[in-house]
Amino acid sequence: MMNADEGTIDRVVRAVLGVVLLYVGLFVLGGATLGVALDVLGLLAVFTGATGLCPLYRTSCATE
């Protein structure tokens, strides 16, 4: 099992930002290309906020 690599504040900010991106992507922009892109980013932010695991942090720390 992997250890969380995000702090509490980072996780909360990511989760809130992810929900906002999902809302804007789904209800404000609808099916537009930008809306779909925001939905994908929102899902990624919610996932990393909920799990505490960020693939970008893990790969950048592996090189050190």
N, C-alpha and C positions, 0 to 999 in steps of 0.2 A: 504494500500500500504506500502511496506517495504522501509525503508531508505537505501541508499547506505552505505556500510561499508568499502569501499576501497577509498584510496586517488587517486588523478589524476595520479601520477607517477606509482603507483601500477597498475592502470587500463591500462596504456599505455604499461608497461612492459608485463603484462599478454596478451594483445592483440597481440603484436609483437611476443612474444614467441609462442603463439598459432598458428599464421600464419606460423612460421618457422616449428613447429612440424607437422602441416598439410602438408606442402610442402614435408618435408622429408618422412613422412609416405606415402603420395600418389605417389610421383614421384621418390624418391630414393629407397625406400624399396618395393614399390608396394603392392602386396597382402600378403606379409609375415606376420606372426603373430605379429612381432615387429612393422611392419608398421601400422597394425590395432590398436594396443595399442597406438602408437603415435598419430594416428588420433583421437582417443577418448580423449586423454589428450589435444590435440590441440583444439578440439571442446569445451571442458570444459573451457580451458583458454580463448578462444575467447568469450565465453558466459559470463564468470565472468568479463572479461575486458569491454565488451560492456554494461552490465547491472549495474556493480558496486556492485553486490551482491555475496558474497562468503558464501556458506553453512557452511564451516568449521569455518569461523570467527564467524558466528551467533551462532553455537553450543558451541564454546569455550567461548564466551562472556555470554551465558545464564547461565553458571554455577557460574559466579562471583556474 
